[in-house]
């Protein structure tokens, strides 16, 4: 064989090896689930046990002809109390009469009467945007969706309270350059240590205008009201102004990397995930994991021992049941899981009709507080419900 032919053959082999290696890199996911973690032959429970000591409480029950639609529950703890906010309307999702309600609890089981946090407003819909605190003041983030904005999108307003009862609108959260955030904020705020000087950083995501283009954001400002910066991140695709990756949560792996998990709007019915090695400043492309999902919001975080949890509906379809918490010691493989709520015949259907109403446990958000993992969610998009699990029960499963 001549030298030219040998050179061509070598080049082809090198190119094939490069493509194979590059493909492996593209296909590599930030985490995976252990084989047979879920049993699809048992759709009501996925074959999972309940964690010892689990209990469920209703925060708010739908009121006929007043607030039959309730969704988007999100939790926070402040000054010895647990708070939950959610969006509520008479009948339909994102209706003109949508308002944000909230309730509080001293023990996580018994809840106060619901009160208005953000009333319905003319020419816009308001929805729950999450909570934060700098220690003394509780901040409630509210997403505002103007009717006139095309493609559909919005912005954020912040309410502040010293006592959890009386609220003042303190304006819009801002970027580091002083400009207001140009999008709606995701409800999951997580704080992580950065550097060696004791600093901490808040990480969440913004669905930017025009439309809803999800991107990680971070700030080193303790209040979460200013100093926000965009992480470096590239959406896989956009359709009608909405990115493939939306409604994320995040956690920290044992190796220190941050992982952001996304709903896949393109219906792979798998969790998407991206990684940051520098505290949220730069992120990889989001990859499809083998973790099943229901194309809905999910919730992730770290337990006190550093292990990772992820709460979702791992049905692998549009079915938002059952509700499950999955666990990983290192954030790279999820090999344990517990049933939070069973679906199928163990879940009654919705009591009321309405736009986008559906059976299931929708949009869980979670919080570790007073030795429990609390998970808030909308049951059939009607009742705001909380299931809590002793952290000790989850930790014991790792032994």
C-alpha positions in Angstrom: 0.0 0.0 0.0 1.4 3.4 -1.0 2.2 6.1 1.5 -0.8 8.2 0.3 -3.2 5.4 0.8 -1.8 4.6 4.3 -2.0 8.3 5.2 -5.7 8.4 4.0 -6.5 5.2 5.9 -4.9 6.7 9.0 -6.8 9.9 8.7 -10.1 8.1 8.3 -9.4 5.9 11.4 -8.4 9.0 13.4 -11.6 10.8 12.2 -13.7 7.8 13.1 -12.1 7.7 16.6 -12.7 11.4 17.0 -16.3 11.2 16.0 -16.9 8.2 18.3 -15.2 10.0 21.2 -17.0 13.2 20.5 -20.3 11.3 20.3 -19.6 9.8 23.7 -19.0 13.2 25.1 -22.3 14.5 23.6 -24.2 11.5 24.9 -22.6 11.6 28.4 -25.2 12.6 31.0 -24.4 14.3 34.4 -26.2 11.5 36.3 -28.1 8.3 35.7 -30.5 6.0 37.6 -29.7 2.4 38.6 -31.2 -0.4 36.6 -34.6 -1.4 37.7 -35.0 1.4 40.1 -38.6 1.9 38.9 -40.9 -0.9 37.9 -43.2 0.3 35.0 -45.3 -2.8 35.4 -46.7 -1.3 38.7 -47.7 2.2 37.5 -49.5 3.2 40.7 -46.4 2.9 42.8 -43.6 1.9 40.4 -42.9 -0.8 43.0 -41.6 1.6 45.6 -42.0 1.6 49.3 -43.0 4.5 51.5 -40.4 6.0 53.8 -40.9 5.4 57.5 -42.7 8.3 59.2 -44.1 9.9 56.0 -47.2 12.0 56.5 -49.4 14.2 54.3 -51.4 17.3 55.1 -53.7 19.6 53.1 -52.7 23.2 53.2 -55.6 24.5 51.1 -58.6 22.8 49.7 -60.3 24.1 46.5 -63.4 26.2 47.2 -66.3 25.7 44.8 -67.0 28.7 42.5 -64.3 30.7 44.3 -60.9 29.0 43.9 -61.3 25.6 42.2 -57.9 25.9 40.5 -54.7 26.0 42.7 -51.2 25.3 41.4 -47.5 26.2 41.7 -46.9 25.7 45.4 -43.5 26.7 46.7 -42.1 26.4 50.3 -39.8 28.5 52.5 -38.9 28.7 56.2 -38.5 32.0 58.0 -38.2 32.9 61.7 -39.5 29.5 62.9 -42.4 29.3 60.5 -43.0 27.5 57.2 -44.6 29.4 54.4 -46.1 28.2 51.1 -47.4 30.4 48.2 -49.3 29.3 45.1 -51.5 30.7 42.3 -55.2 30.4 42.6 -58.2 31.2 40.3 -61.9 30.5 40.3 -61.8 27.8 37.5 -59.1 28.0 34.9 -55.3 28.0 34.7 -53.7 31.4 34.1 -57.2 33.1 34.0 -57.6 36.8 34.4 -58.7 36.4 38.0 -55.5 34.6 39.0 -54.0 35.7 42.3 -51.2 34.5 44.6 -52.2 33.1 48.0 -50.1 32.0 50.9 -50.4 30.2 54.2 -48.0 29.6 57.2 -47.4 26.9 59.7 -45.5 26.5 63.0 -45.2 22.8 62.7 -45.5 21.9 59.0 -48.7 20.0 59.6 -51.3 22.5 60.8 -51.8 25.5 58.4 -53.2 29.0 58.7 -56.1 30.3 56.6 -55.0 31.3 53.2 -54.3 35.0 52.7 -53.8 37.1 49.5 -50.1 37.8 48.8 -50.6 39.3 45.3 -54.2 40.1 44.2 -55.4 39.7 40.7 -54.6 42.7 38.5 -55.9 44.2 35.3 -54.1 43.4 32.0 -51.8 40.8 33.6 -51.7 37.4 35.3 -49.7 37.0 38.5 -48.1 33.6 39.6 -45.9 32.4 42.4 -42.2 33.0 42.0 -40.7 31.7 45.2 -39.2 33.1 48.4 -35.9 34.3 49.9 -34.7 36.0 53.0 -31.6 37.9 54.2 -32.3 36.8 57.7 -34.5 39.6 59.0 -36.8 40.2 56.0 -38.9 37.7 54.1 -39.1 38.3 50.4 -41.8 36.9 48.1 -41.1 36.9 44.4 -44.1 37.3 42.1 -44.1 36.6 38.4 -46.1 39.1 36.3 -47.3 38.1 32.9 -48.7 41.1 30.9 -51.5 40.2 28.5 -50.0 42.4 25.8 -46.6 40.7 25.8 -45.9 38.5 22.7 -44.6 35.9 22.7 -45.8 35.1 26.2 -43.4 36.1 28.9 -43.1 38.4 31.9 -41.1 40.0 34.7 -40.6 39.8 38.4 -41.7 41.9 41.3 -40.7 41.5 45.0 -42.8 41.9 48.1 -41.1 42.3 51.5 -42.3 41.6 55.1 -40.7 41.6 58.5 -43.5 39.6 60.1 -44.9 37.5 57.3 -48.2 39.3 57.5 -47.7 42.9 56.2 -46.2 43.3 52.8 -44.6 46.1 50.8 -43.7 46.1 47.1 -40.0 46.8 46.9 -39.8 46.7 43.1 -38.0 44.5 40.7 -34.9 42.4 41.3 -32.0 43.6 39.2 -28.9 42.5 37.3 -25.5 43.5 38.4 -25.7 46.5 36.0 -28.9 47.7 37.7 -31.4 46.7 35.0 -34.5 44.7 36.0 -34.5 41.0 35.3 -36.0 40.6 31.8 -38.0 37.4 32.5 -39.9 35.3 35.0 -37.9 33.7 37.7 -37.9 30.0 38.6 -39.1 29.1 42.1 -36.1 27.1 43.2 -33.5 29.3 44.9 -30.4 27.4 46.3 -27.4 28.8 48.2 -23.9 27.3 47.6 -20.5 28.2 49.0 -18.1 29.7 46.5 -14.4 30.4 46.8 -12.3 30.2 49.9 -13.4 33.5 51.5 -16.7 32.2 53.0 -18.9 33.7 50.3 -22.1 32.1 49.3 -24.0 32.3 46.0 -27.7 32.0 45.2 -28.4 30.0 42.0 -31.7 29.7 40.2 -32.9 30.3 36.6 -34.7 32.9 34.6 -37.1 32.4 31.7 -36.0 35.4 29.6 -37.8 37.5 27.1 -38.7 37.4 24.3 -40.8 34.4 25.2 -39.5 31.9 27.8 -35.8 31.1 27.2 -34.5 29.4 30.3 -31.0 30.3 31.5 -29.2 29.8 34.8 -28.6 33.0 36.9 -26.7 33.6 40.1 -26.0 36.4 42.6 -23.6 36.8 45.5 -25.9 39.4 47.1 -27.4 37.9 50.2 -30.9 39.4 49.7 -31.3 38.0 46.2 -32.7 41.4 45.2 -29.7 42.6 43.1 -26.4 41.6 41.5 -27.9 38.9 39.3 -25.8 37.6 36.5 -26.5 35.3 33.6 -24.7 32.0 33.5 -23.1 31.0 30.2 -25.6 28.5 28.7 -26.9 27.6 25.3 -30.5 26.3 24.8 -30.8 23.3 22.6 -33.6 24.8 20.6 -36.5 27.2 20.6 -40.1 26.7 19.5 -42.7 29.5 19.6 -40.4 31.5 21.9 -40.0 28.6 24.4 -36.7 26.9 25.0 -36.5 23.1 25.1 -35.1 23.4 28.6 -37.6 25.0 31.0 -38.7 25.0 34.7 -35.4 23.8 36.3 -34.2 22.9 39.8 -30.6 22.3 40.9 -28.4 20.5 43.3 -24.7 20.0 44.1 -22.8 16.8 43.4 -20.3 15.2 45.8 -17.5 16.4 43.5 -18.6 20.0 44.0 -20.2 20.5 40.6 -23.6 22.1 40.4 -26.3 20.3 38.3 -29.4 21.9 36.9 -32.2 19.6 36.0 -34.8 20.8 33.4 -38.2 19.7 32.1 -37.9 18.7 28.5 -40.5 20.6 26.5 -39.8 18.4 23.5 -41.4 15.4 25.3 -38.5 12.9 25.6 -40.1 12.3 29.0 -36.7 12.2 30.5 -35.0 14.7 32.8 -32.5 17.1 31.1 -29.4 18.1 33.0 -26.5 20.5 32.7 -23.4 20.9 34.8 -21.4 23.9 36.1 -17.8 23.4 37.5 -17.5 27.1 38.6 -20.4 27.8 40.9 -23.0 28.5 38.2 -21.0 30.9 35.9 -20.6 28.5 33.0 -22.8 25.5 32.1 -22.5 22.6 29.7 -25.3 21.9 27.2 -28.2 20.1 28.8 -28.2 16.4 28.1 -31.0 13.8 28.1 -30.6 11.5 31.1 -32.1 8.1 31.6 -34.2 9.5 34.5 -37.9 9.2 33.5 -40.1 12.3 33.9 -43.6 13.5 33.1 -42.8 16.8 31.3 -43.5 18.8 34.4 -41.7 20.7 37.1 -39.5 18.8 39.4 -37.6 19.6 42.5 -34.0 18.8 43.6 -31.6 19.6 46.4 -29.2 18.3 49.0 -29.9 16.7 52.3 -27.9 17.8 55.4 -25.3 15.1 54.8 -24.7 16.3 51.3 -26.5 13.5 49.5 -28.9 14.4 46.7 -32.6 14.1 46.3 -34.9 14.6 43.2 -38.7 14.8 43.5 -40.7 14.2 40.3 -43.3 12.0 38.6 -41.0 9.3 37.0 -43.8 7.9 34.8 -42.0 8.4 31.5 -45.3 9.8 30.0 -47.6 12.8 30.5 -49.0 11.0 33.6 -48.2 13.1 36.7 -48.4 10.2 39.1 -47.1 8.7 41.3 -45.0 11.3 43.2 -41.5 10.0 44.1 -38.4 11.1 45.9 -35.2 9.5 44.5 -31.8 9.6 46.3 -28.1 9.6 45.4 -25.1 9.6 47.6 -22.9 11.4 45.1 -25.3 13.0 42.7 -24.1 10.8 39.9 -26.2 7.7 40.3 -29.7 7.6 41.8 -30.0 4.1 43.3 -32.8 4.5 45.9 -36.3 5.9 45.8 -39.4 6.2 48.0 -43.1 6.6 47.2 -44.5 9.9 48.4 -48.0 9.5 46.9 -49.5 6.6 44.9 -51.4 7.2 41.7 -53.9 5.2 39.7 -57.0 4.1 41.7 -55.4 5.4 44.9 -55.8 9.0 43.6 -59.4 10.3 43.2 -60.0 12.3 40.0 -60.5 16.1 39.9 -63.7 17.3 41.5 -64.1 20.3 39.2 -63.7 21.1 35.5 -61.4 23.8 34.2 -58.8 24.7 31.6 -55.7 22.5 31.8 -57.1 20.6 34.8 -55.6 17.1 35.1 -55.3 14.3 37.5 -52.0 13.9 39.3 -49.5 15.5 41.7 -48.2 18.5 39.8 -45.2 20.7 40.1 -43.5 19.6 43.4 -41.2 22.0 45.2 -39.3 20.9 48.3 -37.5 22.2 51.4 -35.5 20.6 54.2 -36.7 22.0 57.5 -36.6 20.8 61.1 -35.4 17.3 60.3 -38.0 16.7 57.6 -38.0 16.9 53.8 -41.1 18.8 52.9 -42.6 18.5 49.4 -45.5 20.8 48.4 -47.5 20.1 45.3 -50.9 20.6 43.6 -53.2 17.6 43.8 -55.2 17.5 40.6 -54.5 21.2 40.3 -57.1 21.7 43.0 -55.7 21.2 46.5 -52.4 22.4 47.8 -50.9 19.5 49.7 -47.7 18.8 51.5 -46.0 15.4 52.2 -43.1 15.3 54.6 -40.6 12.6 55.2 -38.1 12.4 58.1 -34.6 13.0 56.9 -33.5 10.2 59.1 -35.6 7.7 57.1 -34.0 8.9 53.9 -30.5 8.8 55.4 -31.1 5.3 56.9 -31.8 4.0 53.4 -28.3 4.7 52.4 -26.8 2.6 55.1 
